[in-house]
Amino acid sequence: MIDRGDVVLVLFPNSNLSSAKTRPAPIVQADSLQTGLPQIIVAMITSQMFRAGHPSRVTILLNSSEGQHSGLLTDSVVMTDNLATITISAVYRVIGSLPTAEIDEALKHTLGL
């Protein structure tokens, strides 16, 4: 079972939809969504720190409590402005977890809520 806030290793599609890359991604959909489809909504995580600083993005530093529980290998940025709906079979494994409060605020900015 995977839950909202879990950081999973997934095959994340590139925006051109013709290629994909294995990368970590937090699950951002509600646990109780229950659409009947075998899919989940995730956000991209990048280690390219120059992408930090936008209200739709959350910086995760390894020396923080969040970073230590994330399963990430380097300082990273959660990019809620780059979401993907993927099949559950594209999830390789859970590597950690992130608290969802900051991600929720970033999602609100991304979605204009």
Z-matrix of the N, CA and C atoms (Angstrom, degrees):
N
C 1 1.466
C 2 1.526 1 109.19
N 3 1.306 2 115.59 1 133.72
C 4 1.457 3 120.79 2 176.03
C 5 1.520 4 108.68 3 -115.32
N 6 1.336 5 115.29 4 147.56
C 7 1.455 6 120.87 5 -173.35
C 8 1.517 7 111.34 6 -127.81
N 9 1.319 8 115.37 7 161.37
C 10 1.457 9 121.77 8 175.35
C 11 1.522 10 108.83 9 -56.36
N 12 1.321 11 116.33 10 134.04
C 13 1.457 12 121.61 11 -178.66
C 14 1.509 13 113.31 12 94.59
N 15 1.339 14 117.80 13 -18.03
C 16 1.465 15 119.49 14 175.17
C 17 1.526 16 109.24 15 -64.15
N 18 1.321 17 115.88 16 140.42
C 19 1.457 18 120.83 17 172.31
C 20 1.524 19 106.42 18 -98.11
N 21 1.320 20 114.81 19 120.62
C 22 1.461 21 120.31 20 -176.43
C 23 1.522 22 109.75 21 -116.38
N 24 1.301 23 115.57 22 152.16
C 25 1.457 24 121.34 23 172.65
C 26 1.518 25 106.36 24 -91.55
N 27 1.345 26 116.43 25 119.60
C 28 1.462 27 120.89 26 -172.76
C 29 1.530 28 111.18 27 -135.29
N 30 1.305 29 113.87 28 163.64
C 31 1.454 30 121.14 29 168.58
C 32 1.527 31 105.70 30 -87.52
N 33 1.344 32 116.78 31 100.26
C 34 1.466 33 122.89 32 -173.46
C 35 1.523 34 109.13 33 -94.59
N 36 1.336 35 117.37 34 124.69
C 37 1.468 36 119.90 35 -176.92
C 38 1.527 37 112.19 36 -70.87
N 39 1.329 38 116.68 37 141.51
C 40 1.459 39 120.93 38 171.84
C 41 1.524 40 108.46 39 -75.88
N 42 1.317 41 117.25 40 159.93
C 43 1.463 42 120.63 41 -175.19
C 44 1.524 43 113.10 42 -62.37
N 45 1.334 44 117.80 43 -20.78
C 46 1.470 45 120.05 44 177.91
C 47 1.533 46 112.43 45 -78.37
N 48 1.332 47 116.35 46 -7.22
C 49 1.463 48 124.73 47 178.74
C 50 1.531 49 114.22 48 59.81
N 51 1.322 50 116.88 49 9.32
C 52 1.458 51 118.79 50 178.25
C 53 1.518 52 112.22 51 -106.87
N 54 1.340 53 116.63 52 -3.53
C 55 1.456 54 120.13 53 177.31
C 56 1.523 55 108.53 54 -148.08
N 57 1.326 56 115.06 55 167.88
C 58 1.460 57 120.58 56 -178.87
C 59 1.521 58 108.56 57 -150.27
N 60 1.325 59 115.41 58 162.55
C 61 1.457 60 121.62 59 -178.73
C 62 1.519 61 108.60 60 -136.99
N 63 1.319 62 116.78 61 139.69
C 64 1.458 63 120.24 62 174.91
C 65 1.520 64 108.25 63 -73.05
N 66 1.335 65 115.69 64 124.71
C 67 1.461 66 120.57 65 -179.26
C 68 1.525 67 109.60 66 -155.91
N 69 1.328 68 116.78 67 161.45
C 70 1.465 69 119.31 68 174.24
C 71 1.520 70 109.79 69 -76.16
N 72 1.340 71 115.62 70 150.64
C 73 1.462 72 121.27 71 178.80
C 74 1.518 73 108.95 72 -155.69
N 75 1.337 74 117.62 73 135.64
C 76 1.467 75 119.15 74 175.05
C 77 1.529 76 110.62 75 -81.71
N 78 1.310 77 116.02 76 143.89
C 79 1.461 78 121.20 77 174.04
C 80 1.525 79 107.13 78 -77.19
N 81 1.348 80 116.62 79 125.87
C 82 1.458 81 120.38 80 -176.49
C 83 1.522 82 113.70 81 -113.63
N 84 1.315 83 118.35 82 -6.80
C 85 1.462 84 119.06 83 179.75
C 86 1.524 85 110.55 84 -80.71
N 87 1.320 86 115.76 85 157.30
C 88 1.460 87 121.69 86 178.57
C 89 1.525 88 110.41 87 -64.24
N 90 1.328 89 116.42 88 141.61
C 91 1.469 90 120.92 89 178.04
C 92 1.526 91 111.36 90 -60.23
N 93 1.325 92 117.07 91 -32.81
C 94 1.464 93 121.02 92 -174.91
C 95 1.528 94 113.20 93 -95.93
N 96 1.330 95 118.46 94 18.89
C 97 1.460 96 121.27 95 -176.26
C 98 1.527 97 112.00 96 -60.04
N 99 1.314 98 118.10 97 -45.73
C 100 1.471 99 124.60 98 173.45
C 101 1.522 100 113.94 99 42.74
N 102 1.333 101 116.09 100 64.03
C 103 1.462 102 120.60 101 178.75
C 104 1.524 103 112.60 102 -81.30
N 105 1.317 104 116.84 103 -12.78
C 106 1.454 105 120.45 104 -175.80
C 107 1.520 106 112.63 105 85.98
N 108 1.336 107 116.11 106 -1.09
C 109 1.463 108 120.90 107 178.51
C 110 1.525 109 109.41 108 -104.27
N 111 1.334 110 118.05 109 143.59
C 112 1.472 111 120.89 110 -178.33
C 113 1.530 112 111.58 111 -82.29
N 114 1.327 113 115.69 112 63.11
C 115 1.456 114 120.08 113 -177.06
C 116 1.518 115 110.89 114 -143.38
N 117 1.342 116 115.51 115 161.46
C 118 1.459 117 121.85 116 178.09
C 119 1.527 118 108.85 117 -138.99
N 120 1.328 119 115.05 118 157.80
C 121 1.457 120 121.43 119 177.30
C 122 1.527 121 108.07 120 -104.07
N 123 1.333 122 115.37 121 127.78
C 124 1.463 123 121.89 122 -178.51
C 125 1.526 124 109.55 123 -128.90
N 126 1.338 125 115.73 124 161.64
C 127 1.462 126 122.27 125 175.16
C 128 1.524 127 108.59 126 -111.23
N 129 1.312 128 115.56 127 149.26
C 130 1.458 129 119.95 128 178.74
C 131 1.530 130 110.54 129 -73.45
N 132 1.321 131 115.95 130 144.85
C 133 1.461 132 122.19 131 169.76
C 134 1.518 133 106.98 132 -118.96
N 135 1.337 134 115.39 133 134.03
C 136 1.460 135 120.42 134 176.86
C 137 1.520 136 109.96 135 -125.48
N 138 1.310 137 116.45 136 152.12
C 139 1.468 138 121.18 137 174.08
C 140 1.530 139 110.37 138 -94.07
N 141 1.318 140 116.95 139 1.70
C 142 1.470 141 122.05 140 178.92
C 143 1.535 142 108.55 141 -78.90
N 144 1.338 143 116.26 142 91.36
C 145 1.459 144 121.70 143 -171.79
C 146 1.530 145 113.27 144 -65.23
N 147 1.324 146 118.39 145 -19.13
C 148 1.464 147 119.34 146 177.42
C 149 1.528 148 111.07 147 -65.34
N 150 1.331 149 117.64 148 -13.30
C 151 1.466 150 121.62 149 178.53
C 152 1.538 151 112.27 150 -82.19
N 153 1.330 152 117.43 151 -7.19
C 154 1.475 153 121.91 152 -179.91
C 155 1.525 154 110.29 153 -72.23
N 156 1.319 155 115.95 154 167.75
C 157 1.453 156 121.25 155 171.83
C 158 1.518 157 115.02 156 98.87
N 159 1.305 158 119.02 157 -3.71
C 160 1.463 159 122.25 158 176.89
C 161 1.524 160 108.06 159 -94.91
N 162 1.337 161 119.25 160 144.95
C 163 1.467 162 120.41 161 -178.41
C 164 1.533 163 114.50 162 -61.07
N 165 1.321 164 117.88 163 -17.99
C 166 1.466 165 120.29 164 178.92
C 167 1.526 166 111.80 165 -89.28
N 168 1.331 167 116.74 166 6.33
C 169 1.469 168 120.69 167 -175.33
C 170 1.523 169 111.31 168 -127.09
N 171 1.340 170 115.12 169 146.87
C 172 1.463 171 121.68 170 -177.96
C 173 1.519 172 108.58 171 -121.44
N 174 1.328 173 115.81 172 124.45
C 175 1.464 174 121.17 173 178.82
C 176 1.522 175 109.88 174 -84.16
N 177 1.323 176 115.79 175 132.06
C 178 1.462 177 121.84 176 177.00
C 179 1.526 178 107.39 177 -117.77
N 180 1.326 179 116.50 178 114.08
C 181 1.463 180 121.37 179 178.78
C 182 1.525 181 109.19 180 -100.48
N 183 1.324 182 116.13 181 132.69
C 184 1.471 183 120.13 182 -176.64
C 185 1.515 184 112.97 183 -60.78
N 186 1.340 185 118.15 184 -28.64
C 187 1.464 186 119.50 185 -178.09
C 188 1.528 187 112.61 186 -82.38
N 189 1.340 188 117.70 187 3.60
C 190 1.468 189 121.54 188 176.09
C 191 1.525 190 109.63 189 -94.32
N 192 1.322 191 115.80 190 165.56
C 193 1.464 192 120.50 191 176.82
C 194 1.523 193 110.33 192 -59.96
N 195 1.344 194 116.42 193 -43.67
C 196 1.466 195 120.65 194 179.15
C 197 1.526 196 110.73 195 -60.42
N 198 1.319 197 115.09 196 -44.66
C 199 1.464 198 120.33 197 -179.36
C 200 1.517 199 112.93 198 -62.33
N 201 1.325 200 116.04 199 -37.12
C 202 1.457 201 120.15 200 -178.57
C 203 1.525 202 112.35 201 -69.88
N 204 1.328 203 117.73 202 -24.57
C 205 1.462 204 121.07 203 -180.00
C 206 1.525 205 113.21 204 -98.51
N 207 1.336 206 116.02 205 -3.51
C 208 1.461 207 120.66 206 -173.03
C 209 1.523 208 114.31 207 -77.44
N 210 1.337 209 117.10 208 -24.59
C 211 1.456 210 120.01 209 -174.01
C 212 1.516 211 112.92 210 81.58
N 213 1.335 212 116.71 211 -0.10
C 214 1.461 213 120.95 212 -179.87
C 215 1.519 214 110.51 213 -76.04
N 216 1.325 215 116.67 214 155.33
C 217 1.458 216 121.87 215 -177.02
C 218 1.517 217 113.16 216 -100.10
N 219 1.330 218 116.95 217 -10.44
C 220 1.456 219 121.52 218 -178.07
C 221 1.524 220 109.91 219 -152.16
N 222 1.332 221 116.64 220 161.89
C 223 1.453 222 120.16 221 172.96
C 224 1.524 223 107.74 222 -52.74
N 225 1.318 224 116.64 223 139.76
C 226 1.460 225 119.83 224 -171.72
C 227 1.519 226 111.42 225 -146.48
N 228 1.333 227 115.35 226 170.77
C 229 1.450 228 123.00 227 178.31
C 230 1.527 229 108.47 228 -128.51
N 231 1.343 230 116.06 229 124.93
C 232 1.464 231 121.48 230 172.38
C 233 1.520 232 106.12 231 -84.15
N 234 1.320 233 116.33 232 123.80
C 235 1.462 234 121.76 233 -176.13
C 236 1.529 235 109.90 234 -108.36
N 237 1.345 236 115.71 235 92.70
C 238 1.467 237 118.41 236 -179.32
C 239 1.523 238 111.84 237 -73.05
N 240 1.328 239 117.02 238 -6.62
C 241 1.458 240 120.47 239 173.84
C 242 1.529 241 111.25 240 -87.55
N 243 1.325 242 116.59 241 6.84
C 244 1.464 243 121.88 242 175.44
C 245 1.527 244 107.50 243 -134.92
N 246 1.334 245 115.27 244 85.26
C 247 1.461 246 122.66 245 -178.49
C 248 1.520 247 109.74 246 -102.37
N 249 1.319 248 115.64 247 154.51
C 250 1.465 249 120.45 248 175.47
C 251 1.519 250 108.95 249 -142.83
N 252 1.312 251 115.20 250 144.47
C 253 1.458 252 121.84 251 170.30
C 254 1.516 253 106.03 252 -101.60
N 255 1.320 254 115.54 253 119.80
C 256 1.465 255 120.41 254 -175.69
C 257 1.528 256 109.76 255 -125.74
N 258 1.311 257 115.88 256 157.61
C 259 1.461 258 119.35 257 175.54
C 260 1.520 259 108.71 258 -72.80
N 261 1.309 260 115.76 259 148.03
C 262 1.466 261 120.25 260 179.13
C 263 1.524 262 110.46 261 -59.37
N 264 1.323 263 117.31 262 -29.76
C 265 1.466 264 120.20 263 179.51
C 266 1.528 265 112.16 264 -67.42
N 267 1.351 266 118.57 265 -13.75
C 268 1.464 267 121.90 266 177.24
C 269 1.532 268 112.04 267 -81.16
N 270 1.334 269 116.87 268 -5.94
C 271 1.466 270 121.68 269 178.11
C 272 1.519 271 108.74 270 -86.30
N 273 1.336 272 115.14 271 121.03
C 274 1.462 273 119.54 272 177.94
C 275 1.521 274 111.42 273 -79.90
N 276 1.358 275 115.92 274 -47.74
C 277 1.461 276 119.69 275 179.47
C 278 1.528 277 109.97 276 -172.42
N 279 1.328 278 115.61 277 162.53
C 280 1.462 279 121.93 278 173.35
C 281 1.525 280 107.21 279 -83.95
N 282 1.349 281 116.84 280 130.49
C 283 1.467 282 119.88 281 179.97
C 284 1.520 283 112.92 282 -111.05
N 285 1.333 284 117.66 283 -13.26
C 286 1.455 285 120.50 284 -179.20
C 287 1.512 286 109.85 285 175.95
N 288 1.331 287 115.52 286 -159.58
C 289 1.465 288 120.04 287 177.82
C 290 1.520 289 109.50 288 -152.26
N 291 1.327 290 114.76 289 158.18
C 292 1.462 291 122.38 290 176.78
C 293 1.519 292 108.64 291 -130.81
N 294 1.338 293 117.38 292 144.73
C 295 1.463 294 118.81 293 172.81
C 296 1.524 295 108.71 294 -66.50
N 297 1.310 296 117.19 295 148.92
C 298 1.459 297 119.81 296 -171.44
C 299 1.529 298 114.62 297 -97.64
N 300 1.330 299 120.08 298 -6.97
C 301 1.472 300 120.81 299 -175.20
C 302 1.528 301 112.27 300 -59.77
N 303 1.326 302 118.17 301 -50.32
C 304 1.469 303 120.60 302 179.66
C 305 1.524 304 111.34 303 -67.37
N 306 1.329 305 116.13 304 -37.70
C 307 1.461 306 120.23 305 178.22
C 308 1.527 307 109.61 306 -64.76
N 309 1.335 308 117.52 307 -38.85
C 310 1.458 309 121.12 308 177.15
C 311 1.532 310 111.05 309 -60.14
N 312 1.329 311 117.14 310 -43.58
C 313 1.473 312 120.83 311 179.27
C 314 1.528 313 110.55 312 -63.76
N 315 1.326 314 116.41 313 -40.96
C 316 1.464 315 120.36 314 178.73
C 317 1.533 316 110.45 315 -66.02
N 318 1.332 317 117.05 316 -40.39
C 319 1.469 318 120.96 317 177.45
C 320 1.531 319 110.91 318 -63.05
N 321 1.327 320 117.07 319 -39.69
C 322 1.462 321 120.42 320 177.73
C 323 1.521 322 110.32 321 -59.14
N 324 1.327 323 116.69 322 -41.53
C 325 1.460 324 120.11 323 178.50
C 326 1.533 325 110.33 324 -66.14
N 327 1.315 326 116.28 325 -46.24
C 328 1.470 327 121.42 326 -179.25
C 329 1.525 328 111.03 327 -58.22
N 330 1.326 329 116.50 328 -43.36
C 331 1.464 330 121.44 329 -173.38
C 332 1.529 331 113.70 330 -94.38
N 333 1.332 332 116.44 331 -2.47
C 334 1.460 333 119.84 332 179.33
C 335 1.512 334 113.50 333 68.11
N 336 1.316 335 117.24 334 36.08
C 337 1.473 336 121.20 335 -178.33
C 338 1.522 337 111.83 336 -95.75
